[in-house]
Amino acid sequence: MSTMLSRTAIGGSPLAIVSFSHQSITMTSECADEANSTEDLESFVFLSYPGPSDHTHSFEYTHSEGTHSSETVKDKTRLRSRLVSAWNNVKYGGWTMKLKPRLSKNSPVCLLGHAYNLSHEDERQRFRCVFSSLFWMTYRRGFSSLHGSSLTSDSGWGCTLRSAQMLLAQALVLHTLPAGWTWSRAHHQTRDDLELRHSRPRVLGLGRSRMAGQRRRSEGGILDEDEDTQERGHRRVVAWFGDNPGALFGLHRLVMLGQSSGQRAGDWYGPSVAAHILRKSVAESELHDLAVYVSQDCTVYIEDVMRLCEKRSPKLPARFGPVLILVPVRLGGDSLNPAYVPHVKSLLQLKGCVGIIGGKPKHSLYFVGFQDDQLLYLDPHFCQAAVDVNQHNFPLESFHCKTPRKLPFHRMDPSCTLGFYTKSRRDFEILRSEVTTALSSSPDMYPIFTFMEGCGYEQHQQTEQLDLSFDPERHVPPKDKGRRRSKRSSTEEFVVL
């Protein structure tokens, strides 16, 4: 038995026809043509819809009532899961529209601590190259079933985990690859409203001292030794996020770690929950030279950070090592407090900032910068086929995006997690000073977060088991608390336990 769905575009013309059965899903008409298009996917703007509705928060699990047998219930659950998964694959995988990005050349663009003047060709090229080198983690389909479920796709529910992966990937790029690393510029040549021209080759990053026209080995070119080493490092980081049970920071691993808190595959994950899952995934990985600190009550306790960084592993000498600092916050009541917008901009301008796990209600995004009053972000709401990262020279194109997206600050959900990376004690002290300066304001203004002498070690000891006790009321300034209404608030859009 199969079911046929049709979608009609404005004006009555058919946009796509989708048919699916218990075993397969087939795309026809224009949707199929776009899926097979030879153009770069990154040159499209992906039209996405709001996240899953309330009744899909845990669609993998249903409760039986009445006299139905357990087998019948299991069959219905599997069928429902497949139908929802099939629909999400179409919803997030087929609807595309070719549209140029809208970046003004008259205003500077901030991207993870660096400013770019797009009125100059060289700056436009550098911005394009750096943005295209950011890791893009999206919904995937066709991977092995997740632990404790039969799901083979995270479409419709895994966007926060994908945003968390992007933030961690940026920290790992700073941690493992040379300073200023960018992906080979052969992959950044694209036409858009920035009118990038290639009249003069520009060499960026380390190991690119030879001709700018050199290609990757997989494209028939010969890489110099440094670039070859960087390419291997690039692939290694991508492989850590592969969609298989063995990947250090893959979806399978993150979902399994979330189960200790009662989270399951198919559930909605909030930015605070994702922060603690990242902490645990790094702590249990082979990366003994990297620590992850998650702040409590919007406070970074300096002594706790020192202790964590100096006791990374018995195999390593006692010295202050690299650390990824994650700060779950709530910037207002039911909506973003406009008073915090300048502070968010200031934080995104810091060299140590690795982005923000945020978004709109039930719609997680990875914020990486801003232009004027618009946030720049990478969107995980596009479903792609899973890539076997264990293959030699597996394709990298689907892990990078060439098109920045924008969101007005006033549409940003107040629940988010800020990320910062420091490589040494000196970097940490600089970050501490810069954050204090950036967030300093009038005495009656509640700061986003603070650095404090001393430690909250006893509190950490009590919450060693994947702490999900984030209380948004403790992060809302007094004048915003009165705005909280009795009806369902945006706090519930990000699962906060």
Secondary structure, DSSP 8 states (H G I E B T S, - for coil): --EEEEEE-TTS-EEEEEEE-SS-EEEEHHHHHHHT--S-GGGEEE-------GGGTTTT-----TT--HHHHHHHHHHHHHHHHHHHHHHHHT-EEE------SSS-EEETTEEE-TTSHHHHHHHHHHHHHS-----EES----TTS---B-TTT-HHHHHHHHHHHHHHHHHHS-TT----GGG----STT----SS----STT--S-TT---GGGT----HHHHHHHHHHHHHHHHT-SSTT-TTSHHHHHHHHGGGT--TTS---HHHHHHHHHHHHHTSS-TT-EEEE-BTTEEEHHHHHHHHH-S-TTS-SS---EEEEEEEE-BSSSB-GGGHHHHHHHHTSTTEEEEEEEETTEEEEEEEEETTEEEEE-----EE---TTSTT---GGG--S--EEEEGGGS-SEEEEEEEESSHHHHHHHHHHHHHHH---TTS--S-EEESS--HHHHHHTTTT-----GGGGS-HHHHTT--SS--GGGGS---
